[in-house]
């Protein structure tokens, strides 16, 4: 492992805009290594992605100008994940009633609204709801509703939406059977679910998670009493508590390797497991994006459509006596 340049635990940050105070970081841990990568961990909605851009100078540059911050955040995000705007264009959401599950910083929320969607948003965390509400208000963008709720208990009537969109959220839900049933319930007949899920057939899963990161823990295991901080220290502490062999089982280790060691749950998907976990839907199409496999320096290299970390799936809800499956296109 390379030299640690900076390590911080439990970072917090809030902006004040008039009488409003908006918390954008809440208990995020940071580790910056020489010639490697920034490692972040924290709960969902804690602001890990925001911190990446604060590190790039946005905090000093904008000094609480949250409107400018959101614009710069989007520019930085889409430099990293350049495929997202084209993926949103392909959804053709104009005049569609769209429910977004999991809001993050609201980049895709704004993108969907600007593309003509009649947008409703929901997130499990109050922090994300506050951030995105402020973002949309600052840009004076119209929307139908935004609420704090769980995907396993969606607070809207049956047949309410034409499209449900979720980027990087559904693979973190343990009771995916309940969540997909709720999504199917609120979709009108023939409605679509478009989701980004972590891809099993990816360089990140097969090489980085399966080999590189587990090997780093094995090599460091004899020195675990001297490695107590950062991501590696967190992995080693979990391995001590749970037993090294058990912790490094892929069925266990994948939960700790997608969004940090303290992430409670994550799945990776291929088409077969999408069909298994989303029985109320049929797969219409799928494609992979985003060459990403830290600590391997592969970002921007070709091959994302075959080995990318992000699996985008478009599913069509099956209701009543409709056939369950059509061939993948």
N, C-alpha and C positions, 0 to 999 in steps of 0.2 A: 504494500500500500504506500502511496506517496505521502510526502510531508504535509501535515496539517498546518495551514496558514492562519486559520481563524475558526474558532468554535464558540458558539453561544447557545445558551439554554433558556427556554421560556420567553422568547421575544414577544413584546407587545407594541402595537402602534395604533394610534387613533388620529383622525383628522377632525378639525373643527371648521365648519362652514356656517357662518352666521351663528344661530343658536343650536345648530345640529352638531352632534359629535358622532362620528362613525368609526367603529373599531374595524381595522383592516387586518391586523395581526393579533392572534390570541394564542399564546403559548406555543410558538413555533421554535423548533430547535434547528440550528444551522451548523454546517461543517463545510469549510472551503479548503480544498486540497490543491497543492501545486501540480500543474500539468494534468489535472484530472477533471473533476466535476464538482459542482455544488451539490451537497447532500442535504435534503430537508426532510423533516418529519414533524407531524402534528396531526391533530384530529381533522376529519372532514370539515371544511368550512373555516379552518383556522387561518387561512390566508397564505398557504405555502407558495402558490403561484405569484401572489402579490410581492412576496419577499424577493423572488428572483428579479423582479423589475426594480424594486427599491435598491437592490445591490447594483443595478446598472445606472444609478444616479437619478432616478425619477424623484425620489424624496427630496433631495437637495434642489433639484431643478425646479420643481413646481411648488414646494413650500405650502402645501395645503390646498392648491388649486385643483379640486377634485375632478372638474370637468376636463382639464388638460391632462390630468393623470390617467383618466379612463381612456382618452384618445391615444396617449402614448403607450399605455398597457396593450391596447389592441394592436398597435403597430408592432410592438415587440413580440406579442404572442403570434401574430400571423407571419412574422419573419421566421419563427421557429416551426410553426405548423401551417405552411403555406397552402396546403390542400384544403383547409376548412372553408374559405369563401366559395370555392368552386363546388364543394359538396353541398353547401347551403343553397347555391344557385340551382343545383340539380333537383332540389326538393319541390320546386314550383309551388310555393306556399301562398301566393297571392289570393286573398279573400278566403283562405282556408282557416278554420278554427283550429289553432295549434296549442297544445299543452306541452310545456317544457318541464321535464323532471330533472332537478339538479341544476342550479343556476350559476355557481361559481362567482365570477366577477361580472357576469352579464354580457360578455362579448357576443355570444351566439344569440342571447335574448334580443339584443339590439339588432343584430344582423337579420333575424327572422322578422322583426317588426318592420325594418326598413325594406324588406322584400315583400311587404304587403300582408303579412300574416295577421290574423285577429288573435293576438297572443295572450295566453294565460301562463303564469309561471308558478311553480311550487318547489320548495326546498325543505329539507329536514331541519335546517338550522335557521334560527332567527337572524343571525349575522348576515347570511347570504341574502335573505329577504330584504333586510334594511339596505344593504349595499346596492342591490339591483333596483330597488324602489327609488333610491336617490339618483342613481345613474339615469334611469328613464325620465325622472322629473327634470334633471339638469338638461337633458337633450329634448325635453318637451315632446316625448314620444307617446302615442296612444297605446293603451292596452286594456284588456278586459278585467283581469284580476291578477293578484299575486298573493300567495299565501304560504304559511308554514304548515307542512303536512308530510306524511309518510307515503311512499309509493305503494305500501301495502294497505292503505286506507285512504284512497283518493276522495276528497270531499266535493265531488261533482256528480251530477245525475248521469244515468245511463245515456249512451249515444250523444255525448256532448261535443265531441271533437272529431275533426277529419284526420288529424295527424297528432301523434305523440312523438316528441323528440327528446332524446336523452344522450348526452355526451359524457361518457366516462363515469357513469353512476350505477347502472343496473348490475354490473359485475361485482359491486360491493354489497349487494342485498342478499343476506342469507336465505330468506324466504322468498326466493325468486318466483316460486309457483304462485304465491299469493299476489305478488306484485304484477306478474304478467296477467293474471286473471282480472285484477283491478283495471289495468290498462285496457284489456279487451272490453271490459264492461263499459268504460267511458268513451270508447271509440264507436262511431256510427258503423253500420254494416259496410264492409269494404274499406274501412279506414286503415291507416298505415301507422306502424311503429318504426321509426328510424332511430337506431342506437349505435353508438360507438362502444365496442366491447374490447377488452384486451384479447389479443390473438395468441392462441396456442402455437400455431405454425408461424413462429416469428423468431428472428435472431435473438431478441431479448429473452424469450422464454427458453429456447433450446440451448443457447450458448451462455448468455450473461447470467441468468438466474440459475439454470440447471448446473452449469459448470463453474464459471468464474467466481461468482459470489459465494457459492458453497465451498469452493476450494480455498478462498481467502479465509473463511471461518475455520476450516480445518487446519490450515497453516498457522493461524494465530492462536489456536486452542491451547497449546502449551504455555503461551504467554498471556493468557486471559487475565491474570491478576494484575497485569501491568497495562492492559488496554481497557479502560473504563469509560471513555468518552466517545462521542461521535456515533456514527451509524454502526461501525464495527463493534464498538463497545456495547451498544444496545443489543446487537445480534448475539454477542457472546453471553451477555447477562440472561437473555431469553434461553439460550442453549443450556446454561448452567441450571436454570430453574426447571426446564422441561426435560433435560437430558439431551446430549448432543445428537445421538442417533435419531431420536424422535423429532427434534427440531429440524434436522436436515432432510427429513422425508419430504419429497416434493409436495405431497398432499398438505403438509403443514407449512413448509417454507414459502410456498407461493403467496400465502397470506401476508408474510412479512417482507416481501420483495417487490411488490408492485408500487406501493405508496409509502414505504418506510417500515422499519421493524415493528412499530407500534400500531400499524394498521390492523384492525381486528379481523378483516375478512376480505378476500378477493378471489375471483374465479378467472380462468382464461378459457377462451372459447374457440371452437371450430364449428363448421356448419352442422355436424352431427349433434354436438352438445347444444347448439342454439335450438335445433328442432326438439331436443329432449326437454329443455328447460322452458320453452315457450310453446306449449302444446295448443294454445288457443290461436296460433298464427301459422301461416305458411310462409316460407322463405321466398321472396321475390327476386332479390339480388343481393350480392355481397362483394366487397372489395377491401383490400388492405392498403393502409397509408402509414407514413411516419416511420422512417428508419431511425430507430432509437434503441440502444442497448447499453446503457452505462454500466461499467466504466469504459466500454469499448468506444473508440472515437469514430463512430460510423455515421453520425448525423449528416444528412445531405448526400450520402453516397447512393448510387442507384440500387434498385432491388426492393424498394418499399412495397411495390404492388405484389411481391411474392413473399417477403419476409418482414413486412412492417408490423409494428407493435399494435396498431389500431385497426381493428376489424369493424368496418361499417356494414351494418345489415339493414335491409329494408324488408319488413315483414308486413303481411296483410292479415287483418283479423278474420277469423273464421267464425261465423255465427250461425245458429240454427242448424240446418242440414247441409250446409255448404261442404264441398270436399275439403279435406284437411291439408293436402299437399299438392303442389305443382312443381315441375322440374325447376331447379335453380337456373337462372339466366345470368 
